[in-house]
């Protein structure tokens, strides 16, 4: 019986990865995680989000008093606003579409193939 060497193992691993790559899918258009996203959005923009924003602001005020600076307060307010606005920003980014005008499409089609 022939011994298995390192190149045989590497070849088998490469073949296994190539076979497995055909099974992997990106997950576009699926609604599997919609309930998770809805829950996270509800937490961030609901009562839990308001509590977290309030705690961030109070922590910023406390740190600002200790350091005798308003910058900690500003960071707390900015973090709170960012936490509340993050779901809307993410939705805007992920659902954004770029319209293509008819003139731009015609100009692209008119380009020579050899360019």
Phi and psi restraints in degrees (range 20) as a CNS / XPLOR table:
assign (resid 1 and name C) (resid 2 and name N)
       (resid 2 and name CA) (resid 2 and name C) 1.0 -82.6 20.0 2
assign (resid 2 and name N) (resid 2 and name CA)
       (resid 2 and name C) (resid 3 and name N) 1.0 140.3 20.0 2
assign (resid 2 and name C) (resid 3 and name N)
       (resid 3 and name CA) (resid 3 and name C) 1.0 -74.9 20.0 2
assign (resid 3 and name N) (resid 3 and name CA)
       (resid 3 and name C) (resid 4 and name N) 1.0 146.5 20.0 2
assign (resid 3 and name C) (resid 4 and name N)
       (resid 4 and name CA) (resid 4 and name C) 1.0 -83.5 20.0 2
assign (resid 4 and name N) (resid 4 and name CA)
       (resid 4 and name C) (resid 5 and name N) 1.0 122.4 20.0 2
assign (resid 4 and name C) (resid 5 and name N)
       (resid 5 and name CA) (resid 5 and name C) 1.0 -103.3 20.0 2
assign (resid 5 and name N) (resid 5 and name CA)
       (resid 5 and name C) (resid 6 and name N) 1.0 179.2 20.0 2
assign (resid 5 and name C) (resid 6 and name N)
       (resid 6 and name CA) (resid 6 and name C) 1.0 -64.8 20.0 2
assign (resid 6 and name N) (resid 6 and name CA)
       (resid 6 and name C) (resid 7 and name N) 1.0 -36.4 20.0 2
assign (resid 6 and name C) (resid 7 and name N)
       (resid 7 and name CA) (resid 7 and name C) 1.0 -68.3 20.0 2
assign (resid 7 and name N) (resid 7 and name CA)
       (resid 7 and name C) (resid 8 and name N) 1.0 -33.4 20.0 2
assign (resid 7 and name C) (resid 8 and name N)
       (resid 8 and name CA) (resid 8 and name C) 1.0 -65.6 20.0 2
assign (resid 8 and name N) (resid 8 and name CA)
       (resid 8 and name C) (resid 9 and name N) 1.0 -42.2 20.0 2
assign (resid 8 and name C) (resid 9 and name N)
       (resid 9 and name CA) (resid 9 and name C) 1.0 -64.5 20.0 2
assign (resid 9 and name N) (resid 9 and name CA)
       (resid 9 and name C) (resid 10 and name N) 1.0 -42.4 20.0 2
assign (resid 9 and name C) (resid 10 and name N)
       (resid 10 and name CA) (resid 10 and name C) 1.0 -64.9 20.0 2
assign (resid 10 and name N) (resid 10 and name CA)
       (resid 10 and name C) (resid 11 and name N) 1.0 -40.3 20.0 2
assign (resid 10 and name C) (resid 11 and name N)
       (resid 11 and name CA) (resid 11 and name C) 1.0 -64.0 20.0 2
assign (resid 11 and name N) (resid 11 and name CA)
       (resid 11 and name C) (resid 12 and name N) 1.0 -44.1 20.0 2
assign (resid 11 and name C) (resid 12 and name N)
       (resid 12 and name CA) (resid 12 and name C) 1.0 -63.1 20.0 2
assign (resid 12 and name N) (resid 12 and name CA)
       (resid 12 and name C) (resid 13 and name N) 1.0 -39.8 20.0 2
assign (resid 12 and name C) (resid 13 and name N)
       (resid 13 and name CA) (resid 13 and name C) 1.0 -64.7 20.0 2
assign (resid 13 and name N) (resid 13 and name CA)
       (resid 13 and name C) (resid 14 and name N) 1.0 -41.1 20.0 2
assign (resid 13 and name C) (resid 14 and name N)
       (resid 14 and name CA) (resid 14 and name C) 1.0 -64.1 20.0 2
assign (resid 14 and name N) (resid 14 and name CA)
       (resid 14 and name C) (resid 15 and name N) 1.0 -42.5 20.0 2
assign (resid 14 and name C) (resid 15 and name N)
       (resid 15 and name CA) (resid 15 and name C) 1.0 -63.9 20.0 2
assign (resid 15 and name N) (resid 15 and name CA)
       (resid 15 and name C) (resid 16 and name N) 1.0 -40.9 20.0 2
assign (resid 15 and name C) (resid 16 and name N)
       (resid 16 and name CA) (resid 16 and name C) 1.0 -63.4 20.0 2
assign (resid 16 and name N) (resid 16 and name CA)
       (resid 16 and name C) (resid 17 and name N) 1.0 -40.6 20.0 2
assign (resid 16 and name C) (resid 17 and name N)
       (resid 17 and name CA) (resid 17 and name C) 1.0 -66.8 20.0 2
assign (resid 17 and name N) (resid 17 and name CA)
       (resid 17 and name C) (resid 18 and name N) 1.0 -38.2 20.0 2
assign (resid 17 and name C) (resid 18 and name N)
       (resid 18 and name CA) (resid 18 and name C) 1.0 -67.3 20.0 2
assign (resid 18 and name N) (resid 18 and name CA)
       (resid 18 and name C) (resid 19 and name N) 1.0 -38.6 20.0 2
assign (resid 18 and name C) (resid 19 and name N)
       (resid 19 and name CA) (resid 19 and name C) 1.0 -68.3 20.0 2
assign (resid 19 and name N) (resid 19 and name CA)
       (resid 19 and name C) (resid 20 and name N) 1.0 -42.1 20.0 2
assign (resid 19 and name C) (resid 20 and name N)
       (resid 20 and name CA) (resid 20 and name C) 1.0 -68.1 20.0 2
assign (resid 20 and name N) (resid 20 and name CA)
       (resid 20 and name C) (resid 21 and name N) 1.0 -28.2 20.0 2
assign (resid 20 and name C) (resid 21 and name N)
       (resid 21 and name CA) (resid 21 and name C) 1.0 -66.4 20.0 2
assign (resid 21 and name N) (resid 21 and name CA)
       (resid 21 and name C) (resid 22 and name N) 1.0 -29.8 20.0 2
assign (resid 21 and name C) (resid 22 and name N)
       (resid 22 and name CA) (resid 22 and name C) 1.0 -69.3 20.0 2
assign (resid 22 and name N) (resid 22 and name CA)
       (resid 22 and name C) (resid 23 and name N) 1.0 -23.9 20.0 2
assign (resid 22 and name C) (resid 23 and name N)
       (resid 23 and name CA) (resid 23 and name C) 1.0 -84.8 20.0 2
assign (resid 23 and name N) (resid 23 and name CA)
       (resid 23 and name C) (resid 24 and name N) 1.0 -28.6 20.0 2
assign (resid 23 and name C) (resid 24 and name N)
       (resid 24 and name CA) (resid 24 and name C) 1.0 -68.5 20.0 2
assign (resid 24 and name N) (resid 24 and name CA)
       (resid 24 and name C) (resid 25 and name N) 1.0 138.0 20.0 2
assign (resid 24 and name C) (resid 25 and name N)
       (resid 25 and name CA) (resid 25 and name C) 1.0 -131.8 20.0 2
assign (resid 25 and name N) (resid 25 and name CA)
       (resid 25 and name C) (resid 26 and name N) 1.0 152.1 20.0 2
assign (resid 25 and name C) (resid 26 and name N)
       (resid 26 and name CA) (resid 26 and name C) 1.0 -77.2 20.0 2
assign (resid 26 and name N) (resid 26 and name CA)
       (resid 26 and name C) (resid 27 and name N) 1.0 -27.6 20.0 2
assign (resid 26 and name C) (resid 27 and name N)
       (resid 27 and name CA) (resid 27 and name C) 1.0 87.9 20.0 2
assign (resid 27 and name N) (resid 27 and name CA)
       (resid 27 and name C) (resid 28 and name N) 1.0 31.0 20.0 2
assign (resid 27 and name C) (resid 28 and name N)
       (resid 28 and name CA) (resid 28 and name C) 1.0 -82.7 20.0 2
assign (resid 28 and name N) (resid 28 and name CA)
       (resid 28 and name C) (resid 29 and name N) 1.0 138.1 20.0 2
assign (resid 28 and name C) (resid 29 and name N)
       (resid 29 and name CA) (resid 29 and name C) 1.0 82.2 20.0 2
assign (resid 29 and name N) (resid 29 and name CA)
       (resid 29 and name C) (resid 30 and name N) 1.0 0.0 20.0 2
assign (resid 29 and name C) (resid 30 and name N)
       (resid 30 and name CA) (resid 30 and name C) 1.0 -85.3 20.0 2
assign (resid 30 and name N) (resid 30 and name CA)
       (resid 30 and name C) (resid 31 and name N) 1.0 152.3 20.0 2
assign (resid 30 and name C) (resid 31 and name N)
       (resid 31 and name CA) (resid 31 and name C) 1.0 -109.5 20.0 2
assign (resid 31 and name N) (resid 31 and name CA)
       (resid 31 and name C) (resid 32 and name N) 1.0 22.1 20.0 2
assign (resid 31 and name C) (resid 32 and name N)
       (resid 32 and name CA) (resid 32 and name C) 1.0 -61.8 20.0 2
assign (resid 32 and name N) (resid 32 and name CA)
       (resid 32 and name C) (resid 33 and name N) 1.0 -43.0 20.0 2
assign (resid 32 and name C) (resid 33 and name N)
       (resid 33 and name CA) (resid 33 and name C) 1.0 -102.0 20.0 2
assign (resid 33 and name N) (resid 33 and name CA)
       (resid 33 and name C) (resid 34 and name N) 1.0 13.4 20.0 2
assign (resid 33 and name C) (resid 34 and name N)
       (resid 34 and name CA) (resid 34 and name C) 1.0 -60.8 20.0 2
assign (resid 34 and name N) (resid 34 and name CA)
       (resid 34 and name C) (resid 35 and name N) 1.0 -40.4 20.0 2
assign (resid 34 and name C) (resid 35 and name N)
       (resid 35 and name CA) (resid 35 and name C) 1.0 -67.3 20.0 2
assign (resid 35 and name N) (resid 35 and name CA)
       (resid 35 and name C) (resid 36 and name N) 1.0 -34.7 20.0 2
assign (resid 35 and name C) (resid 36 and name N)
       (resid 36 and name CA) (resid 36 and name C) 1.0 -66.3 20.0 2
assign (resid 36 and name N) (resid 36 and name CA)
       (resid 36 and name C) (resid 37 and name N) 1.0 -45.1 20.0 2
assign (resid 36 and name C) (resid 37 and name N)
       (resid 37 and name CA) (resid 37 and name C) 1.0 -63.2 20.0 2
assign (resid 37 and name N) (resid 37 and name CA)
       (resid 37 and name C) (resid 38 and name N) 1.0 -40.7 20.0 2
assign (resid 37 and name C) (resid 38 and name N)
       (resid 38 and name CA) (resid 38 and name C) 1.0 -62.8 20.0 2
assign (resid 38 and name N) (resid 38 and name CA)
       (resid 38 and name C) (resid 39 and name N) 1.0 -41.2 20.0 2
assign (resid 38 and name C) (resid 39 and name N)
       (resid 39 and name CA) (resid 39 and name C) 1.0 -63.7 20.0 2
assign (resid 39 and name N) (resid 39 and name CA)
       (resid 39 and name C) (resid 40 and name N) 1.0 -46.6 20.0 2
assign (resid 39 and name C) (resid 40 and name N)
       (resid 40 and name CA) (resid 40 and name C) 1.0 -63.3 20.0 2
assign (resid 40 and name N) (resid 40 and name CA)
       (resid 40 and name C) (resid 41 and name N) 1.0 -42.1 20.0 2
assign (resid 40 and name C) (resid 41 and name N)
       (resid 41 and name CA) (resid 41 and name C) 1.0 -63.1 20.0 2
assign (resid 41 and name N) (resid 41 and name CA)
       (resid 41 and name C) (resid 42 and name N) 1.0 -42.2 20.0 2
assign (resid 41 and name C) (resid 42 and name N)
       (resid 42 and name CA) (resid 42 and name C) 1.0 -62.5 20.0 2
assign (resid 42 and name N) (resid 42 and name CA)
       (resid 42 and name C) (resid 43 and name N) 1.0 -39.4 20.0 2
assign (resid 42 and name C) (resid 43 and name N)
       (resid 43 and name CA) (resid 43 and name C) 1.0 -64.8 20.0 2
assign (resid 43 and name N) (resid 43 and name CA)
       (resid 43 and name C) (resid 44 and name N) 1.0 -44.8 20.0 2
assign (resid 43 and name C) (resid 44 and name N)
       (resid 44 and name CA) (resid 44 and name C) 1.0 -70.4 20.0 2
assign (resid 44 and name N) (resid 44 and name CA)
       (resid 44 and name C) (resid 45 and name N) 1.0 -35.6 20.0 2
assign (resid 44 and name C) (resid 45 and name N)
       (resid 45 and name CA) (resid 45 and name C) 1.0 -105.0 20.0 2
assign (resid 45 and name N) (resid 45 and name CA)
       (resid 45 and name C) (resid 46 and name N) 1.0 1.4 20.0 2
assign (resid 45 and name C) (resid 46 and name N)
       (resid 46 and name CA) (resid 46 and name C) 1.0 -99.4 20.0 2
assign (resid 46 and name N) (resid 46 and name CA)
       (resid 46 and name C) (resid 47 and name N) 1.0 -150.8 20.0 2
assign (resid 46 and name C) (resid 47 and name N)
       (resid 47 and name CA) (resid 47 and name C) 1.0 -64.2 20.0 2
assign (resid 47 and name N) (resid 47 and name CA)
       (resid 47 and name C) (resid 48 and name N) 1.0 -42.7 20.0 2
assign (resid 47 and name C) (resid 48 and name N)
       (resid 48 and name CA) (resid 48 and name C) 1.0 -60.5 20.0 2
assign (resid 48 and name N) (resid 48 and name CA)
       (resid 48 and name C) (resid 49 and name N) 1.0 -42.9 20.0 2
assign (resid 48 and name C) (resid 49 and name N)
       (resid 49 and name CA) (resid 49 and name C) 1.0 -61.5 20.0 2
assign (resid 49 and name N) (resid 49 and name CA)
       (resid 49 and name C) (resid 50 and name N) 1.0 -41.2 20.0 2
assign (resid 49 and name C) (resid 50 and name N)
       (resid 50 and name CA) (resid 50 and name C) 1.0 -65.7 20.0 2
assign (resid 50 and name N) (resid 50 and name CA)
       (resid 50 and name C) (resid 51 and name N) 1.0 -38.6 20.0 2
assign (resid 50 and name C) (resid 51 and name N)
       (resid 51 and name CA) (resid 51 and name C) 1.0 -63.9 20.0 2
assign (resid 51 and name N) (resid 51 and name CA)
       (resid 51 and name C) (resid 52 and name N) 1.0 -45.3 20.0 2
assign (resid 51 and name C) (resid 52 and name N)
       (resid 52 and name CA) (resid 52 and name C) 1.0 -63.1 20.0 2
assign (resid 52 and name N) (resid 52 and name CA)
       (resid 52 and name C) (resid 53 and name N) 1.0 -42.0 20.0 2
assign (resid 52 and name C) (resid 53 and name N)
       (resid 53 and name CA) (resid 53 and name C) 1.0 -62.3 20.0 2
assign (resid 53 and name N) (resid 53 and name CA)
       (resid 53 and name C) (resid 54 and name N) 1.0 -44.0 20.0 2
assign (resid 53 and name C) (resid 54 and name N)
       (resid 54 and name CA) (resid 54 and name C) 1.0 -60.9 20.0 2
assign (resid 54 and name N) (resid 54 and name CA)
       (resid 54 and name C) (resid 55 and name N) 1.0 -41.5 20.0 2
assign (resid 54 and name C) (resid 55 and name N)
       (resid 55 and name CA) (resid 55 and name C) 1.0 -66.5 20.0 2
assign (resid 55 and name N) (resid 55 and name CA)
       (resid 55 and name C) (resid 56 and name N) 1.0 -37.3 20.0 2
assign (resid 55 and name C) (resid 56 and name N)
       (resid 56 and name CA) (resid 56 and name C) 1.0 -63.6 20.0 2
assign (resid 56 and name N) (resid 56 and name CA)
       (resid 56 and name C) (resid 57 and name N) 1.0 -42.2 20.0 2
assign (resid 56 and name C) (resid 57 and name N)
       (resid 57 and name CA) (resid 57 and name C) 1.0 -68.2 20.0 2
assign (resid 57 and name N) (resid 57 and name CA)
       (resid 57 and name C) (resid 58 and name N) 1.0 -44.1 20.0 2
assign (resid 57 and name C) (resid 58 and name N)
       (resid 58 and name CA) (resid 58 and name C) 1.0 -63.3 20.0 2
assign (resid 58 and name N) (resid 58 and name CA)
       (resid 58 and name C) (resid 59 and name N) 1.0 -39.7 20.0 2
assign (resid 58 and name C) (resid 59 and name N)
       (resid 59 and name CA) (resid 59 and name C) 1.0 -63.7 20.0 2
assign (resid 59 and name N) (resid 59 and name CA)
       (resid 59 and name C) (resid 60 and name N) 1.0 -41.1 20.0 2
assign (resid 59 and name C) (resid 60 and name N)
       (resid 60 and name CA) (resid 60 and name C) 1.0 -62.7 20.0 2
assign (resid 60 and name N) (resid 60 and name CA)
       (resid 60 and name C) (resid 61 and name N) 1.0 -39.9 20.0 2
assign (resid 60 and name C) (resid 61 and name N)
       (resid 61 and name CA) (resid 61 and name C) 1.0 -64.6 20.0 2
assign (resid 61 and name N) (resid 61 and name CA)
       (resid 61 and name C) (resid 62 and name N) 1.0 -45.1 20.0 2
assign (resid 61 and name C) (resid 62 and name N)
       (resid 62 and name CA) (resid 62 and name C) 1.0 -61.0 20.0 2
assign (resid 62 and name N) (resid 62 and name CA)
       (resid 62 and name C) (resid 63 and name N) 1.0 -45.5 20.0 2
assign (resid 62 and name C) (resid 63 and name N)
       (resid 63 and name CA) (resid 63 and name C) 1.0 -66.3 20.0 2
assign (resid 63 and name N) (resid 63 and name CA)
       (resid 63 and name C) (resid 64 and name N) 1.0 -35.2 20.0 2
assign (resid 63 and name C) (resid 64 and name N)
       (resid 64 and name CA) (resid 64 and name C) 1.0 -65.7 20.0 2
assign (resid 64 and name N) (resid 64 and name CA)
       (resid 64 and name C) (resid 65 and name N) 1.0 -38.4 20.0 2
assign (resid 64 and name C) (resid 65 and name N)
       (resid 65 and name CA) (resid 65 and name C) 1.0 -66.8 20.0 2
assign (resid 65 and name N) (resid 65 and name CA)
       (resid 65 and name C) (resid 66 and name N) 1.0 -43.2 20.0 2
assign (resid 65 and name C) (resid 66 and name N)
       (resid 66 and name CA) (resid 66 and name C) 1.0 -65.6 20.0 2
assign (resid 66 and name N) (resid 66 and name CA)
       (resid 66 and name C) (resid 67 and name N) 1.0 -38.9 20.0 2
assign (resid 66 and name C) (resid 67 and name N)
       (resid 67 and name CA) (resid 67 and name C) 1.0 -91.1 20.0 2
assign (resid 67 and name N) (resid 67 and name CA)
       (resid 67 and name C) (resid 68 and name N) 1.0 -7.5 20.0 2
assign (resid 67 and name C) (resid 68 and name N)
       (resid 68 and name CA) (resid 68 and name C) 1.0 56.9 20.0 2
assign (resid 68 and name N) (resid 68 and name CA)
       (resid 68 and name C) (resid 69 and name N) 1.0 49.3 20.0 2
assign (resid 68 and name C) (resid 69 and name N)
       (resid 69 and name CA) (resid 69 and name C) 1.0 -148.1 20.0 2
assign (resid 69 and name N) (resid 69 and name CA)
       (resid 69 and name C) (resid 70 and name N) 1.0 146.8 20.0 2
assign (resid 69 and name C) (resid 70 and name N)
       (resid 70 and name CA) (resid 70 and name C) 1.0 -86.6 20.0 2
assign (resid 70 and name N) (resid 70 and name CA)
       (resid 70 and name C) (resid 71 and name N) 1.0 -7.8 20.0 2
assign (resid 70 and name C) (resid 71 and name N)
       (resid 71 and name CA) (resid 71 and name C) 1.0 -62.2 20.0 2
assign (resid 71 and name N) (resid 71 and name CA)
       (resid 71 and name C) (resid 72 and name N) 1.0 -37.6 20.0 2
assign (resid 71 and name C) (resid 72 and name N)
       (resid 72 and name CA) (resid 72 and name C) 1.0 -64.0 20.0 2
assign (resid 72 and name N) (resid 72 and name CA)
       (resid 72 and name C) (resid 73 and name N) 1.0 -38.2 20.0 2
assign (resid 72 and name C) (resid 73 and name N)
       (resid 73 and name CA) (resid 73 and name C) 1.0 -63.7 20.0 2
assign (resid 73 and name N) (resid 73 and name CA)
       (resid 73 and name C) (resid 74 and name N) 1.0 -42.3 20.0 2
assign (resid 73 and name C) (resid 74 and name N)
       (resid 74 and name CA) (resid 74 and name C) 1.0 -64.6 20.0 2
assign (resid 74 and name N) (resid 74 and name CA)
       (resid 74 and name C) (resid 75 and name N) 1.0 -41.0 20.0 2
assign (resid 74 and name C) (resid 75 and name N)
       (resid 75 and name CA) (resid 75 and name C) 1.0 -64.4 20.0 2
assign (resid 75 and name N) (resid 75 and name CA)
       (resid 75 and name C) (resid 76 and name N) 1.0 -40.0 20.0 2
assign (resid 75 and name C) (resid 76 and name N)
       (resid 76 and name CA) (resid 76 and name C) 1.0 -62.7 20.0 2
assign (resid 76 and name N) (resid 76 and name CA)
       (resid 76 and name C) (resid 77 and name N) 1.0 -44.1 20.0 2
assign (resid 76 and name C) (resid 77 and name N)
       (resid 77 and name CA) (resid 77 and name C) 1.0 -66.3 20.0 2
assign (resid 77 and name N) (resid 77 and name CA)
       (resid 77 and name C) (resid 78 and name N) 1.0 -43.6 20.0 2
assign (resid 77 and name C) (resid 78 and name N)
       (resid 78 and name CA) (resid 78 and name C) 1.0 -62.4 20.0 2
assign (resid 78 and name N) (resid 78 and name CA)
       (resid 78 and name C) (resid 79 and name N) 1.0 -41.4 20.0 2
assign (resid 78 and name C) (resid 79 and name N)
       (resid 79 and name CA) (resid 79 and name C) 1.0 -64.4 20.0 2
assign (resid 79 and name N) (resid 79 and name CA)
       (resid 79 and name C) (resid 80 and name N) 1.0 -39.5 20.0 2
assign (resid 79 and name C) (resid 80 and name N)
       (resid 80 and name CA) (resid 80 and name C) 1.0 -65.5 20.0 2
assign (resid 80 and name N) (resid 80 and name CA)
       (resid 80 and name C) (resid 81 and name N) 1.0 -43.6 20.0 2
assign (resid 80 and name C) (resid 81 and name N)
       (resid 81 and name CA) (resid 81 and name C) 1.0 -64.4 20.0 2
assign (resid 81 and name N) (resid 81 and name CA)
       (resid 81 and name C) (resid 82 and name N) 1.0 -41.1 20.0 2
assign (resid 81 and name C) (resid 82 and name N)
       (resid 82 and name CA) (resid 82 and name C) 1.0 -63.0 20.0 2
assign (resid 82 and name N) (resid 82 and name CA)
       (resid 82 and name C) (resid 83 and name N) 1.0 -41.1 20.0 2
assign (resid 82 and name C) (resid 83 and name N)
       (resid 83 and name CA) (resid 83 and name C) 1.0 -62.4 20.0 2
assign (resid 83 and name N) (resid 83 and name CA)
       (resid 83 and name C) (resid 84 and name N) 1.0 -42.6 20.0 2
assign (resid 83 and name C) (resid 84 and name N)
       (resid 84 and name CA) (resid 84 and name C) 1.0 -70.8 20.0 2
assign (resid 84 and name N) (resid 84 and name CA)
       (resid 84 and name C) (resid 85 and name N) 1.0 -38.2 20.0 2
assign (resid 84 and name C) (resid 85 and name N)
       (resid 85 and name CA) (resid 85 and name C) 1.0 -86.5 20.0 2
assign (resid 85 and name N) (resid 85 and name CA)
       (resid 85 and name C) (resid 86 and name N) 1.0 -13.4 20.0 2
assign (resid 85 and name C) (resid 86 and name N)
       (resid 86 and name CA) (resid 86 and name C) 1.0 -56.4 20.0 2
assign (resid 86 and name N) (resid 86 and name CA)
       (resid 86 and name C) (resid 87 and name N) 1.0 -44.9 20.0 2
assign (resid 86 and name C) (resid 87 and name N)
       (resid 87 and name CA) (resid 87 and name C) 1.0 -60.9 20.0 2
assign (resid 87 and name N) (resid 87 and name CA)
       (resid 87 and name C) (resid 88 and name N) 1.0 -40.4 20.0 2
assign (resid 87 and name C) (resid 88 and name N)
       (resid 88 and name CA) (resid 88 and name C) 1.0 -66.2 20.0 2
assign (resid 88 and name N) (resid 88 and name CA)
       (resid 88 and name C) (resid 89 and name N) 1.0 -39.6 20.0 2
assign (resid 88 and name C) (resid 89 and name N)
       (resid 89 and name CA) (resid 89 and name C) 1.0 -65.6 20.0 2
assign (resid 89 and name N) (resid 89 and name CA)
       (resid 89 and name C) (resid 90 and name N) 1.0 -44.1 20.0 2
assign (resid 89 and name C) (resid 90 and name N)
       (resid 90 and name CA) (resid 90 and name C) 1.0 -63.0 20.0 2
assign (resid 90 and name N) (resid 90 and name CA)
       (resid 90 and name C) (resid 91 and name N) 1.0 -42.7 20.0 2
assign (resid 90 and name C) (resid 91 and name N)
       (resid 91 and name CA) (resid 91 and name C) 1.0 -61.7 20.0 2
assign (resid 91 and name N) (resid 91 and name CA)
       (resid 91 and name C) (resid 92 and name N) 1.0 -41.0 20.0 2
assign (resid 91 and name C) (resid 92 and name N)
       (resid 92 and name CA) (resid 92 and name C) 1.0 -64.5 20.0 2
assign (resid 92 and name N) (resid 92 and name CA)
       (resid 92 and name C) (resid 93 and name N) 1.0 -40.1 20.0 2
assign (resid 92 and name C) (resid 93 and name N)
       (resid 93 and name CA) (resid 93 and name C) 1.0 -69.6 20.0 2
assign (resid 93 and name N) (resid 93 and name CA)
       (resid 93 and name C) (resid 94 and name N) 1.0 -45.6 20.0 2
assign (resid 93 and name C) (resid 94 and name N)
       (resid 94 and name CA) (resid 94 and name C) 1.0 -75.1 20.0 2
assign (resid 94 and name N) (resid 94 and name CA)
       (resid 94 and name C) (resid 95 and name N) 1.0 -21.5 20.0 2
assign (resid 94 and name C) (resid 95 and name N)
       (resid 95 and name CA) (resid 95 and name C) 1.0 -107.1 20.0 2
assign (resid 95 and name N) (resid 95 and name CA)
       (resid 95 and name C) (resid 96 and name N) 1.0 9.5 20.0 2
assign (resid 95 and name C) (resid 96 and name N)
       (resid 96 and name CA) (resid 96 and name C) 1.0 -70.3 20.0 2
assign (resid 96 and name N) (resid 96 and name CA)
       (resid 96 and name C) (resid 97 and name N) 1.0 139.3 20.0 2
assign (resid 96 and name C) (resid 97 and name N)
       (resid 97 and name CA) (resid 97 and name C) 1.0 -126.7 20.0 2
assign (resid 97 and name N) (resid 97 and name CA)
       (resid 97 and name C) (resid 98 and name N) 1.0 148.3 20.0 2
assign (resid 97 and name C) (resid 98 and name N)
       (resid 98 and name CA) (resid 98 and name C) 1.0 -110.4 20.0 2
assign (resid 98 and name N) (resid 98 and name CA)
       (resid 98 and name C) (resid 99 and name N) 1.0 111.5 20.0 2
assign (resid 98 and name C) (resid 99 and name N)
       (resid 99 and name CA) (resid 99 and name C) 1.0 -71.7 20.0 2
assign (resid 99 and name N) (resid 99 and name CA)
       (resid 99 and name C) (resid 100 and name N) 1.0 140.5 20.0 2
assign (resid 99 and name C) (resid 100 and name N)
       (resid 100 and name CA) (resid 100 and name C) 1.0 -105.7 20.0 2
assign (resid 100 and name N) (resid 100 and name CA)
       (resid 100 and name C) (resid 101 and name N) 1.0 124.4 20.0 2
assign (resid 100 and name C) (resid 101 and name N)
       (resid 101 and name CA) (resid 101 and name C) 1.0 -76.4 20.0 2
assign (resid 101 and name N) (resid 101 and name CA)
       (resid 101 and name C) (resid 102 and name N) 1.0 159.6 20.0 2
assign (resid 101 and name C) (resid 102 and name N)
       (resid 102 and name CA) (resid 102 and name C) 1.0 -65.6 20.0 2
assign (resid 102 and name N) (resid 102 and name CA)
       (resid 102 and name C) (resid 103 and name N) 1.0 -38.2 20.0 2
assign (resid 102 and name C) (resid 103 and name N)
       (resid 103 and name CA) (resid 103 and name C) 1.0 -65.3 20.0 2
assign (resid 103 and name N) (resid 103 and name CA)
       (resid 103 and name C) (resid 104 and name N) 1.0 -40.0 20.0 2
assign (resid 103 and name C) (resid 104 and name N)
       (resid 104 and name CA) (resid 104 and name C) 1.0 -66.0 20.0 2
assign (resid 104 and name N) (resid 104 and name CA)
       (resid 104 and name C) (resid 105 and name N) 1.0 -40.1 20.0 2
assign (resid 104 and name C) (resid 105 and name N)
       (resid 105 and name CA) (resid 105 and name C) 1.0 -65.6 20.0 2
assign (resid 105 and name N) (resid 105 and name CA)
       (resid 105 and name C) (resid 106 and name N) 1.0 -40.3 20.0 2
assign (resid 105 and name C) (resid 106 and name N)
       (resid 106 and name CA) (resid 106 and name C) 1.0 -65.7 20.0 2
assign (resid 106 and name N) (resid 106 and name CA)
       (resid 106 and name C) (resid 107 and name N) 1.0 -38.8 20.0 2
assign (resid 106 and name C) (resid 107 and name N)
       (resid 107 and name CA) (resid 107 and name C) 1.0 -65.1 20.0 2
assign (resid 107 and name N) (resid 107 and name CA)
       (resid 107 and name C) (resid 108 and name N) 1.0 -38.2 20.0 2
assign (resid 107 and name C) (resid 108 and name N)
       (resid 108 and name CA) (resid 108 and name C) 1.0 -66.7 20.0 2
assign (resid 108 and name N) (resid 108 and name CA)
       (resid 108 and name C) (resid 109 and name N) 1.0 -39.5 20.0 2
assign (resid 108 and name C) (resid 109 and name N)
       (resid 109 and name CA) (resid 109 and name C) 1.0 -70.0 20.0 2
assign (resid 109 and name N) (resid 109 and name CA)
       (resid 109 and name C) (resid 110 and name N) 1.0 -24.9 20.0 2
assign (resid 109 and name C) (resid 110 and name N)
       (resid 110 and name CA) (resid 110 and name C) 1.0 -80.4 20.0 2
assign (resid 110 and name N) (resid 110 and name CA)
       (resid 110 and name C) (resid 111 and name N) 1.0 -10.9 20.0 2
assign (resid 110 and name C) (resid 111 and name N)
       (resid 111 and name CA) (resid 111 and name C) 1.0 -66.0 20.0 2
assign (resid 111 and name N) (resid 111 and name CA)
       (resid 111 and name C) (resid 112 and name N) 1.0 142.2 20.0 2
assign (resid 111 and name C) (resid 112 and name N)
       (resid 112 and name CA) (resid 112 and name C) 1.0 -66.1 20.0 2
assign (resid 112 and name N) (resid 112 and name CA)
       (resid 112 and name C) (resid 113 and name N) 1.0 149.0 20.0 2
assign (resid 112 and name C) (resid 113 and name N)
       (resid 113 and name CA) (resid 113 and name C) 1.0 -68.8 20.0 2
assign (resid 113 and name N) (resid 113 and name CA)
       (resid 113 and name C) (resid 114 and name N) 1.0 -31.2 20.0 2
assign (resid 113 and name C) (resid 114 and name N)
       (resid 114 and name CA) (resid 114 and name C) 1.0 -76.9 20.0 2
assign (resid 114 and name N) (resid 114 and name CA)
       (resid 114 and name C) (resid 115 and name N) 1.0 -0.7 20.0 2
